[in-house]
Amino acid sequence: MQVFLHQFFDVGFMVEHFDEVLEGFWLTIQIWIVGAVLALAWGLILALLRQLPGKGVLPVRFVTIAYIDVFRAIPLLLLIVLIATGIPSLTFLPKAIRIPEWLGKPDPFWYGTLALTITYGAYMAEVYRAGIEAVPRGQIEAARSLGMSHRQTMRHVVVPQAVTKIPAPMLNELISLMKDTTLVSVVALNETLQVASDIQSHSYNSSALTLGALMFLIVILPMARLTDKLIARNQQKITRGAHIEVA
């Protein structure tokens, strides 16, 4: 038991390497925030493209659906490696795009962000679609009868209501996104896992990895509890609605 505690829960070792792991975790938070913002925006665009009416935009809907299906199927780790090894070799692109160092962040940061955006944008699109389809059809018809275009209806009527219906599943996706930031370590980004793994490889002590896991717990557990509360609140609303209809 003492050996186990020394290997995984050496408090002194954690204190000694706390600043290093915290610095890596701060980079994790940054890539999570940037990736989440971009994925939310890209997912909304995909969801709106998928909802475009008319035969004239059928190819757009087809391409959008194909994109969502494809990038929900491709493993994120594989996509990260593909982007990080493929984009630098595209010599026809400017160097600032092939090897981006925007905002002072190294290129692995942006390769990882791009992969997270591409993958989670597809997942977010499905969450948005569920919210859009949950808006009563009558409200859409009422908006169109008032002379609103499809674009105006989506902007002023559908999307604002759809967003209020999906906070719980959206939070679940954001939690998954944060955990998947550790995959970016495969391209040598010094985030939590990479830093903790480097410490472990030199010291043969896994307490730094445990410390990284604890940092994730501190951030993710409150989000998970908030998600549970939102789900419970939504179920209460559905239950109350059912009682009213029965009455």
ZIWOCOR-V864675 format. One record per backbone hydrogen bond with DSSP energy under -1.0 kcal/mol. CO is the residue of the C=O (numbers start at 1). NH is the residue of the N-H. Records with the same first field share a line. If there is no record, write none. Layout:
CO->NH / NH
//
This chain:
1->5
2->6
3->7
4->8
5->9
7->206
9->11
10->14
11->15
12->16
13->17
17->21
18->22
19->23
20->24
21->25
22->26
23->27
24->28
25->29
26->30
27->31
28->32
29->33
30->34
31->35
32->36
33->37
34->38
35->39
36->40
37->41
38->42
39->43
40->44
41->45
42->46
43->47
44->48
45->49
46->50
49->52
55->58
57->61
58->62
59->63
60->64
61->65
62->66
63->67
64->68
65->69
66->70
67->71
68->72
70->74
75->79
76->80
77->81
78->82
79->83
80->84
81->85
82->86
83->87
87->90
89->91
90->93
94->97 / 98
95->99
101->104
102->105
106->109 / 110
107->111
108->112
109->113
110->114
111->115
112->116
113->117
114->118
115->119
116->120
117->121
119->123
120->124
121->125
122->126
123->127
124->128
125->129
126->130
127->131
128->132
129->133
132->135
136->139 / 140
137->141
138->142
139->143
140->144
141->145
142->146
143->148
144->147
149->153
150->154
151->155
152->156
153->157 / 158
154->159
158->162
159->163
162->165
166->170
167->171
168->172
169->173
170->174
171->175
172->176
173->177
174->178
175->179
176->180
179->182
180->183
181->184
182->185
183->186
184->187
185->188
189->191
191->195
192->196
193->197
194->198
195->199
196->200
197->201
198->202
199->203
200->204
206->210
207->211
208->212
209->213
210->214
211->215
212->216
213->217
214->218
215->219
216->220
217->221
220->224
221->225
222->226
223->227
224->228
225->229
226->230
227->231
228->232
229->233
230->234
231->235
232->236
233->237
234->238
235->239
236->240
237->241
238->242
239->243
240->244
241->245
242->246
243->247
//
